[in-house]
Amino acid sequence: IIFSLSSAMHHFLLLALVAYSTALTIMVQPRAEECFYEDAVKGATMTLQFQVIAGGLLDIDARIFDVDGVTIREWSVVSDGKHQWTVHGEGKYRFCFSNHMARWTAKWVSFHVNRGINADLARIEHIDPIERTIMELSEGLTELQDEQKYLRSVERVHRETIDTTNVRMLYWSVFEVFVLVTMGFFQIVYMKRFLEVKNSV
């Protein structure tokens, strides 16, 4: 029974220390701001990573606020950003994305919030090396997943840009063909009339 209780406590503590990640894609309306909150414990490591995937010039303003409302990091008119910091005050951290610079165009923003392992809790004596290794692997895997999501967002933006460029090139080619055919038709008509008038004279 003692072994079972100890093992259960270890597994519960292990689950409590595993890194936690939140991923969302939101639409920020023009002249508007969207904010989100994330709970954090003192000593943990947090990471915010975002990417504008659609809308206008793919730019956005972003800010991170601590539990006291003090700005930790600020971006102005950027397409993407990443910031990692150690939590010094326990509570809710706020992440805001502002589209105040746009009058008509909404922006689509994909962002990930990774809440890592609390470094103080990870030093508890009754955590054995295997469990510590599992926690480190879990945190590394979470960071890898966030990085893959970020790369997918970048790939999606580039793919949409290429598709849009290809469509525009197609339309331009069709327009050029139309102009050439029209010019050729009018040249034939003009030459025909010119020759008819010359023959009649």
C-alpha positions in Angstrom: 0.0 0.0 0.0 2.8 2.4 0.9 4.5 1.6 -2.5 1.2 2.2 -4.3 0.6 5.6 -2.6 4.2 6.7 -3.3 4.0 5.6 -6.9 0.6 7.4 -7.3 2.0 10.6 -5.8 5.0 10.5 -8.1 2.8 10.1 -11.2 0.5 12.9 -10.0 3.4 15.2 -9.4 4.9 14.2 -12.8 1.6 15.1 -14.6 1.5 18.4 -12.7 5.0 19.3 -13.9 4.6 18.4 -17.6 4.7 21.4 -19.9 1.4 22.8 -21.0 0.7 24.4 -24.4 -2.2 26.5 -25.8 -2.6 27.1 -29.5 -5.3 29.3 -31.1 -6.0 31.0 -34.4 -8.1 34.2 -34.0 -9.4 37.0 -36.2 -8.7 40.6 -35.1 -11.1 43.1 -36.6 -9.9 46.5 -37.9 -9.6 49.1 -35.2 -9.9 46.4 -32.5 -7.8 44.5 -30.0 -8.1 40.9 -28.8 -6.7 39.9 -25.4 -6.2 36.4 -23.8 -5.2 35.3 -20.3 -3.0 32.4 -19.2 -2.4 31.3 -15.6 1.2 30.8 -14.5 3.0 29.8 -11.4 6.2 31.4 -10.0 9.4 29.9 -11.4 7.9 28.4 -14.5 9.0 29.3 -18.0 6.5 30.7 -20.5 6.8 31.2 -24.2 4.6 33.2 -26.6 5.0 32.7 -30.3 2.7 34.2 -32.9 2.3 34.6 -36.7 0.0 36.7 -38.9 -1.3 34.2 -41.4 -3.8 36.3 -43.4 -5.1 39.8 -43.9 -3.7 43.1 -45.3 0.1 43.4 -45.1 0.3 40.6 -42.6 1.2 43.0 -39.7 -0.1 43.3 -36.2 0.8 45.0 -32.8 1.3 42.7 -29.8 2.0 43.1 -26.1 2.6 40.9 -23.1 1.5 42.0 -19.6 2.4 40.5 -16.3 0.1 40.0 -13.3 0.4 43.7 -12.3 -0.4 45.0 -15.8 3.2 45.9 -16.6 4.3 45.4 -20.2 6.9 42.6 -20.5 7.4 42.8 -24.3 5.9 44.8 -27.1 5.9 44.5 -30.9 4.8 47.1 -33.4 3.7 46.4 -36.9 5.3 42.9 -37.2 4.3 39.7 -39.0 5.6 37.3 -36.3 7.3 37.3 -32.9 8.5 35.1 -30.1 9.4 35.8 -26.5 10.4 33.5 -23.6 10.6 34.6 -19.9 10.6 33.2 -16.4 7.5 33.9 -14.3 8.3 36.0 -11.2 4.7 36.6 -10.1 2.0 34.0 -9.8 -1.3 34.9 -11.5 -2.8 35.7 -14.9 -0.6 36.9 -17.7 -2.3 38.8 -20.6 -1.5 38.7 -24.3 -3.0 41.3 -26.6 -3.1 41.6 -30.4 -4.0 45.0 -31.8 -5.2 45.8 -35.3 -5.8 49.5 -34.7 -3.6 50.5 -37.6 -6.0 48.9 -40.1 -9.2 50.7 -41.2 -10.9 48.0 -43.3 -8.9 44.7 -43.2 -9.1 42.1 -40.5 -6.0 40.0 -39.5 -5.8 36.3 -38.8 -3.3 35.5 -36.1 -2.1 32.1 -35.0 -0.3 32.0 -31.6 1.0 29.4 -29.1 1.5 29.8 -25.4 3.8 27.3 -23.8 3.8 27.0 -20.0 6.9 25.0 -19.1 7.9 23.2 -16.0 8.2 25.0 -12.7 12.0 24.9 -12.0 11.5 25.0 -8.2 9.1 22.0 -8.2 11.4 20.1 -10.5 14.1 20.1 -7.8 12.0 18.2 -5.2 14.1 15.4 -3.8 11.7 12.5 -4.2 11.6 12.9 -8.0 13.9 10.2 -9.4 16.1 10.7 -12.4 13.8 8.7 -14.7 10.9 11.0 -13.9 13.1 14.1 -14.3 14.1 12.8 -17.7 10.5 12.3 -18.7 9.6 15.8 -17.7 12.5 17.3 -19.7 11.6 15.2 -22.7 8.0 16.3 -22.4 8.9 19.9 -22.3 11.3 19.5 -25.2 8.5 17.7 -27.2 6.1 20.5 -26.4 8.6 23.1 -27.7 9.1 21.0 -30.8 5.4 20.8 -31.4 5.0 24.6 -31.1 7.9 25.1 -33.5 6.3 22.8 -36.0 3.0 24.7 -35.7 4.8 27.9 -36.3 6.6 26.5 -39.4 3.2 25.2 -40.7 1.8 28.7 -40.3 4.7 30.2 -42.2 4.4 27.6 -44.9 0.7 28.3 -45.2 1.3 32.0 -45.6 4.0 31.4 -48.3 1.7 28.9 -50.1 -1.2 31.4 -50.1 1.1 34.1 -51.4 2.4 31.9 -54.2 -1.2 30.8 -55.1 -2.3 34.4 -55.2 0.7 35.4 -57.4 0.0 32.5 -59.8 -3.7 33.6 -60.1 -2.6 37.2 -60.8 -0.1 36.0 -63.4 -2.8 33.9 -65.1 -5.2 36.8 -65.2 -2.5 39.1 -66.6 -1.6 36.5 -69.3 -5.2 36.3 -70.3 -5.4 40.1 -70.4 -2.3 40.2 -72.6 -3.7 37.6 -75.0 -7.0 39.6 -75.2 -5.1 42.8 -75.9 -2.9 41.2 -78.6 -5.9 39.6 -80.3 -7.9 42.8 -80.2 -5.0 44.8 -81.6 -4.5 42.2 -84.4 -8.2 42.3 -85.3 -8.2 46.1 -85.5 -5.0 46.1 -87.5 -6.5 43.7 -90.0 -9.7 45.7 -90.3 -7.7 49.0 -90.7 -5.5 47.5 -93.4 -8.4 46.0 -95.2 -10.2 49.4 -95.3 -7.0 51.1 -96.3 -6.5 48.8 -99.2 -10.1 49.1 -100.3 -9.9 52.8 -100.4 -6.6 52.7 -102.3 -8.1 50.3 -104.9 -11.1 52.5 -105.4 -8.9 55.5 -106.1 
